[in-house]
Amino acid sequence: MTNLKTCLGGAALLAGAAMFAGTATAAETIKIGASLAVTGPASFLGDPEAKTLELYVDKINKDGGVNGKQLELIVYDDGGNANNARTFATRLVEDDGIVAMVGGSTTGATMAMVPVFEDAGIPFISLAGAVVIIDPVKEFTFKTPHTDRMACEKIFTDMKARGIAKIGMISGTGGFGKSMRDQCLDVVGSYGIEIVADETYGPKDSDMTPQLTNIKSAEGLQAVINPGFGQGPAIVTRNYRQLGIDVPLYQSHGVASKSFIDLAGDAAEGVRLPASALLVAEKLPDSDPQKAVVLGYKTAYEEATGQPVSTFGGHAYDGLMILVEAMKRAGSEDPAAIRDEIEKTSGFMGTAGVVNMSADDHLGLDLSAFRMLEIKDGDWALVE
Amino acid sequence: MQALFSHRLAVPLVIAALVVALSFALPSSFYLRVAALVWISAIAVIGLNLLMGYAGQVSLGHAGFFGLGAYAVAVLPAQFSLHPLLAALAGALVCGLIAFAVGRPILKLKGHYLAVATLGFGILIAMAISNESWLTGGPDGMPVSRMTLFGWRVRGAETWYWITGGLLVVGAWIAVNLVASPTGRALRALHDSEVAARVAGIDVARYKVRVFVISAVYASVAGSALALVNGFVTPETANFLHSIELVTMVVVGGMGSILGSVAGAAILVVLPQLLTTFHEYEHMLLGLMMMVIMIVLRSGIVPSLAALFQRRRK
């Protein structure tokens, strides 16, 4: 019993000591906070984001820091849980005394944290997808990833260029698929495209043949779009070929990873999807202004972690760099001054594209941020 | 001294003293928020403890009621512009009714079967919340409008600290009274032996349903409080892992102990915050500490320590 008490006491002391060590170095550093889904179901987002932030904060510090001061990154793991994220956000503001925040891997976590940073007046660059984060615009909240609405617009632009006017839609019912379906339905009208069949499937369904059969029999079908995430789209792609549907199939940016091609196999041939330039870094022509940035990030990340690069880590890179440049321009660590400079970001070249922010656009990306890719011979190919 | 501690009001008074004392000790609103989260979890855990610790029935779906309470204060004000307080009341009422309706068939089951049935029920609610996105905002969650009381906007960690602390004291007070009432004695009787309880003339089914309804209302109130504190709800509040977390709080703190419920909630809410400094080892350490606590303090923290003190004194 006494042994246990000393054990627990020791652990508590250790924890206390570690916390003190954390706060003791304060004075001459600039503190940046991050609350990311490093573990849990959304760890495919949070893990590369955390690694990217740590990697680049180290790099920046080795090169002399920002405004002559070293950066100090404080990362907490919220597991994608909104309640935890909210607690960590309060902790970062109240206890750690950060001057700016990068992260929030999921939309839920981000939305739960927004009031904390808005109240405290601390700039917050989110790494989550949904458009609600920046629409309506909130004074201190920004984000770096392109929205699902933009993915819809990119796909519809490509369809229009190919003379497609009647399409079928099959979407997943998970958060990603549902949100993108709504956005696509919202913008489809302005492209003169009509949705002649609208089907859905659950996140754990293993066969989408019935829904695709319905779509196949729709009158005048010219293409099919599949907003979805995870393995659903791979199954859709396989079923699509099995049913011998011969109109073009469009996938979303949600499946822009090598594992999609592996899962769908030969069926993926000819599938088109909008994706970040990061995916085709080597294939970009040398004249492309984005090539240096995406290739630089890809090489640095893969060298440091030994893992293939993902677009999510890229969002963290963009967020950190936008913040660092704003701090340099502001020449101070005053959160309000940093916020003003982030809003003035223009011509910033990130992994997601060129960022031009303004008072009523806290994302600052346009459609050129997405590249239209086609899968050819089991690899990505640029369509331009 | 002994008499003082065994008095019915001792437990709520101890909790009230704790709430007041901590308010002086906690330096910033981050700590106040963590404390408020402890009070909120403790409310749900007290309810669950009445069901598990006193009546001996397990529920692996209590986060379902918690989630319903949380979404009640998010959805009702947004859709029908109901006042959040009324919405919380409505949520508690609905949870009570649902618990009453499903209670009878479910509580006929025993042991593992009861566990599986409540688990299924909890998962059903979580699924409904994340699928009905037109109403609940789906997996991304939805905002909760801030509560106004007599023209005053309720906000800030300190305000919520006092509100949730007050709720906890009231909850604990109701719970100790319930335990000391004939209902409480009936519950303990059916915990020890359902057959014996029935022979003694206790309507076993009715008392089981009654305590199930009460514990559902506790969970719902806690859920509403959390949603109002956060100003945002996500379906995670209702999910299976949260149910497990609540059960763990009951067991770690001590089955059949109101103070234990607060201790269990405190440990599971505060430990992860302390352990963040260990980064990758956080989850491992948390698991290890839970195991050690359960091995050494077998009947939960508060009952085990209380027994220890009594033995020392003798």
Interface residues (C-beta under 8 A of the other chain):
Chain A: M1 L4 C7 L8 A11 A12 A15 A18 M19 G22 T39 Y76 D77 G80 N81 A82 N83 N84 R86 T87 T90 R91 V93 E94 D95 T106 T107 G108 M111 A112 P115 A130 V132 T173 G174 G175 K178 S179
Chain B: S28 S29 F30 Y31 R33 V34 L37 N131 S133 G138 P139 D140 G141 P143 A157 L226 N230 G231 F232 V233 T234 E236 T237 P272 Q273 L274 L275 T276 T277 F278 H279 E282 H283 L285 M289 V292 V296 L308
